[in-house]
Amino acid sequence: MIISNAIVCDAHSEYKADIRIEDGIITEIADSLSGEDTRDAKGAYFLPLLVDTNIRLLDSTLNSKNIKNISKEAHCGGVGVVVLNADSTPAIDNEIVLEFAQNGLHDLEGAKVELMLNSLKEDSTLSNIAILLKSGAITPYMSTIAKNDVAIKIAEYAQMYNKTIFCKAEDNSLITSGVMLDGDISSKLGLAGIPDLSEVLHVSRMIEIARHFKIKILFKSIASPRSIFLITKAKKDGVDVRCEVSINHLTHSDEACEDFNTTAKLDPPLASRSDVELLIEALKNKEIDVLTTLHQPSSPINKEVAFYDAAYGCEVLSDAMSIYYTKLVKSGLITMSELIQIACKNPASTIGLDAGEIKVGSKANAMLFCVKSQKVLENEQSLYNKEELFGEVLEVY
């Protein structure tokens, strides 16, 4: 197969070329290639498929049907690898649940699905991390509700197996009753708030653990600019910590919760408008290492209820590439190459994958993406419902 007249773009460069793919392998990149099976890209982008390391299943329910559905949705949005959150129902914190989940990975018709392990059991004791890693889980996940002695043990396992800890920074005593960011909007709506200090306190704590044990930590779905400041400073000091932020927190503030809009009830909660502006500055300054859709779909019965009782999350995955392009690239905040760096190459590296490059000899793992297409999104479970989006995934290779 030859894809002609494409704009080849990866994490390093962007140029016009033809691409020859044989048995799923890129065998040639050049001008004016010829062959029988030729597809005219007509100036569409030829891009690496994205990698998203922060995905939840429908209602966070772990079963084969939901895994297969998430795999299909991912390809629709130009995502080639998804990593499922480990604190599902049931949680991936023992061998039986891990094997159950792995049985659902067979015969997927879309993106590759990877599994992380939950380092904490329901009673906040340590799961058997060593056995779960040896059994196929790719990396440990932990919430900072873990006490110091448990967090240190998790760090020791990460050091032993050279794994990146996926860390959700939160304070159990501060998040229990809150449902959105503590601030003017929560006061106006009469809803209990969660202070951003809940995140910042534990980012600082885990940075020191990473520094001491010389381990790698990816802080999941960061929402506070102060947290990014601390992570950036630690990186300059040589600490191997990285910052993940969701597209939702770059495009919407807590004002989206007005009128008790449950689609805007996210975990972590959406930031204030002034903090969103600071998050965008951090993006432009390359202080954000990883982008995620923070896809967390819920059945209507769990969303179309009072705000306090509604489930967290919204749907993003099936429109991921269009949303990224519209909100970040078309708007001029970052280039397409920079998008591939933080939505493909960097997240892939946290799970030991090499992705984000289009080169001869590698598997294609790519998409054809046309930026000329546009549509008004119709999805009541999406934060972007009724918004005009640009770009369409034409084909996946």
N, C-alpha and C positions, 0 to 999 in steps of 0.2 A: 504494500500500500504506500502511495505517495500523497502527502498533503502539501499542496502547492500554494504559493502566494500567502504565506502565513507570517505573522509577526511572532518570532520565537522570543520568549521572555522567561528568564529564570531569576534566581536570587542575585545574579551577577551582571546580567546584560540584557539588552533588547535589540533585535535586528530582524530584518526581513530575510526569509529563506524558505526552501522546500525541505521537507523531512521525509525520509524513507523509513518505514517500519516493517520489519519482517519477524513474524512469530512473537510479536509483542516487544521486540528489541529495536531501538533506534540504530539503524545501520549506516545512515548517511545524512548529513546536513549540508546542503549546498544550494546554489542557484540553478534554476532550470533543469531539475531532475525529470527524467522521463520514464514511463512505465505504463502498463495496461490499467492497473487499478489506481486511478488518480482522483483525489478529492480537492476541488478548488476551495481554499479557505476564504478567498475574497477579502483578504486583509484582516481576518479574525486572529485573535491571539492564540498561540499554542503555548499552554502553560502547564507547569507541574500541578498535579492534583494536590489539594490542600490537606493538612493534617490538623485534626482538632482533638485536643487531649482533655476536654471537659464536657462530656456529653452524658445526658441521662436518658433513660428509656421512658416510655409512656407511663405516667404515674409512678416513676422510679421502680417499676415492677420488672424483675429479672425473669424473663422466660424466652423461649425460642422464637415465638411469634414477634415479640417486640424487638429482639435483636435483628431479625431478618428485615423488619420494617425500617429500622434505623439505618441499616446498610443501604437499602434502596434510596432512602431520603438523602443520604449523604452524597451519593453520586449525582443526584439531581442538582445539588448545590455545589458541585465541583470539589467535593471532599473525598479523598481516596483512602484515608485512614482515620478511624475514630477510636478514642480510648474511653471506655465506659467508666463512669464513677463507681467506686467500690461500695459506697454506702447506699446500696439499692435495697430492695425488699425481695428476697433475702439479701443480706450483705455478703460480699465476697470476703469472708473472714475465716473460712475453714475449707478443707479439701473437698468436702462433699458439695458445697455450693460452687466452688471453682470448677469442679468436674461437670456439674449440672450446666453451668454457663458455657463451658467449652463445648458441650454437646450441641449447643445452639449456634456454634460458629461454622458448622458444616453447610456446604451448598449455598453460601451467600451469593446473592445476585448483584451486589453493589460493592460498596467500600469494604475494605478489610476492617475487622473489629478486634481490638485488643482489650485485655482485661487487666486492671490494676487490682491490688489487694488492699483490703481495709486493715490497717495495722491495729485498730482497736476493736475489741468485741463490744457487744451491747452494754456490758457492765464496766466498760472502760479499761478492762485488762488487756494484755498484749495477745494478739493472735500469733499463730505459729508462722512467722514471716519467712523463715528459712525454707520450710517445706513448701509454702505457697509459691515462692520464687522458683524453686526447683521444679515445681509442677506446672509452670508456664505463665504465671502472673508476671507482668513486665516491670512493675515498679510498685513500691509501697505508697499508700495514701494515708495521711493522718490529719485529724483535726487537732487544733491546739487546746481542745478541752482536755487533752492528755496531761497528766501531772508531770512534773519535771523528771522524776525517776523513770517513767514510762517513755517520755520523749527522748531521753538519753539512750535508752535501750534501742529504740527505733533508729536513732542516729548511728549506733554501733553496727546494726545490721546493714544499714545503707553503706557504711564504710567498708564492711566486710565483703559485700557483694557488688560494690561500685555502682550503686543505683542512685538515681535522683529521687529524693523524697518529694512527693506532691503534697503540699502543705496548705491547708485551709486555716487562715489565721482568724480566730474568733474566740471570744470569751464567754464561756457557758453562762456565767452569772449575769452578763449584760444582754444576751440575745434571747433569753427565755421568753420574755413577755412582749418584746418588740416585733413589729411587723414591717417597718420601713425606717428610713433614716430619721434619727432624732433631729428635728429642726422646725422651721417655720411651717412647712407644709404638713408635717405630722400633727403639729399643734392645731392648725386650722381644721384638719379633718378629725381631730379628737382621737387619733390613733397612737398607741404606745410606740415609742421610737427606740432605735438601736444607735447608740453613739458610735462615731467612727473610731473612737478610742478602743473599742472592742477589737478592731483589726490591728491598729497601730501598736498596741501593747505587745501583742504576740508576734508581730513581724520582728520587732526589736529583740525579743527573747530568742526566736529561732535563728536569727542572724548570728547571735553569739554562740549558739549550739553548732551552727555550720562552721563558724570560725574555729572553734575549739577542736572539732572532730575532722575538719578539712573535708567536709562532704558537700554534695550538691543539693540545693533545695530550689524547687520551682514553687513560688507562692501563687496559689490559685485565685483567679478572679479578684484581683486587687481593686478596691474602689476608692481608697483614700490617697490623695496626692502626697500626704505626709509619709505614707508607707513607701511610695515610689522613691521619695527623697532618701529614706533610710536604706532602701535596697541599692539605689544608685551609689550612695556613699560607700556602702559595704563592698560593692563590686570594684570601686576604685582602690579600696584597701586590699584587694586580692581575695575576697571571700566569694566563693562560687555560688552565688544566689541569683535567681532570675525572677522576672516579674511578668505575670500573665494578667491581661485585662480583657474584658469582654467588649465586643462591638456595641452592645447595648449601653454600657456605661460611658461610651464615647459619644453617643448620639442622643441620649435621653437623660434628663435630670429627674429628681423626685417630683417635679411638677407634673410628670406623666401620671402620677397617682391621683391627680385631681379627679373629682367626681367618683372616687372610689373605684378607679379603673384597675381591676385585678390582674390584667395582663402586665401591668407595670410592677406587680409585686414580685420582686426578684430576690435571690439570695446569692451574694450580698445585696443589700438594698441600693437602689439608685442614689447617686450623690446629688448634692445641691448644684444649682446652676453654676455658681462660681467655681466649684470643684471640678465640674465637667470641663470647664475652660482650662483648668490646670492639667487635667488628664490629657487633653488634646495637645497642650504644649509639651507634655512629657512624650507623647507619641512623636511629635515633630522633632524633638531633641534626641530621639532614638533611645529613650530610657525605658520603653516598653519592649520586652523581649519576645513575648508570645501573645498572639491574638486568639480568642476563642469566640464561638457563637453563644456559649453558655446555654446551649439548647436543652430545654427541660419541658417537654410537652405534658399536658395534663388533660384528662377527660373533662368535657364541659361540666359534668356534675361536681367536679372539684374546683372549678374556676368560677362558675356562674352562681356564686354565693356571696355572702357578706365578706368584705375585704379581710377582716380579721381571721375568718375561717378558710379563706381561699388557699389553695396550694401555691407554692412558689413556682416561678418559671414562666417561660413563653416559648413559642416555636420559632426557630430561625434557620435550622439546618438546611432544609430543602431550597432555600433562597440565599444561601451563604455567600456565594461568589458575587451575585448581583448586588447584595447589600454592601459587601466590602467595597466593590467597585464604585457604587453610587456614592456612598458616604465618605470614602477615604481617598480613592484615586481620582474619580471624576471631579470631586470637590477641590482637588489640588493639595490635600493634606500630605499625601505621600505618593511615591511613584509606584507603578505596577511591580517593579523589581523589589522595592522595599516591602510591598505587601507579601510577595512570595517569601521573602526572608522571614517575616514574623508570623505568617500564617501557614508556612510549610517547613522551611529549612530548620528554623529554631525549635518549633515544637517537636519535630521529628528527632532532633538531636537529644531531647530529654528522655526519649525512650530507646535510644541506641540505633535509630534508623538514619540512613543517608538519603536525604530527599532535598528537593528544591533546585536541582540542576537538570538542564536539558543537554545531554551529551551523547556522542556516539558510543555504543557498547552498553548503554544502560537500558533498563526496562523503560518503556514509554511512561506509564503511570501519569498520563497527561490528559488535558481537556482542550477542546477547541471552544473558545469563548468569544462571542460576537458582542462588541460594545454598542453596536448600532440599534440593537433591539431594546424595546422599552415596554413596560406594562404597569398597570396599577394593581398592586398586590391586594388580593381578596382572601384574607385569612383572619378571622376574628380572634384567633389565639396568638397572633403575632403583634409585637409592638409596632410593626411597620404597616399594619393594615391600612388600606386606602392611600398609601404613599406610592409615588411614582418611582419605579426602580429601573435602572438601565443595565443592560447586559444580559446575555443568556448563554447557558452551557449548551452548545450544539451537539457535542459528542464527547464520549470518554473513551480513552484508549488504554 
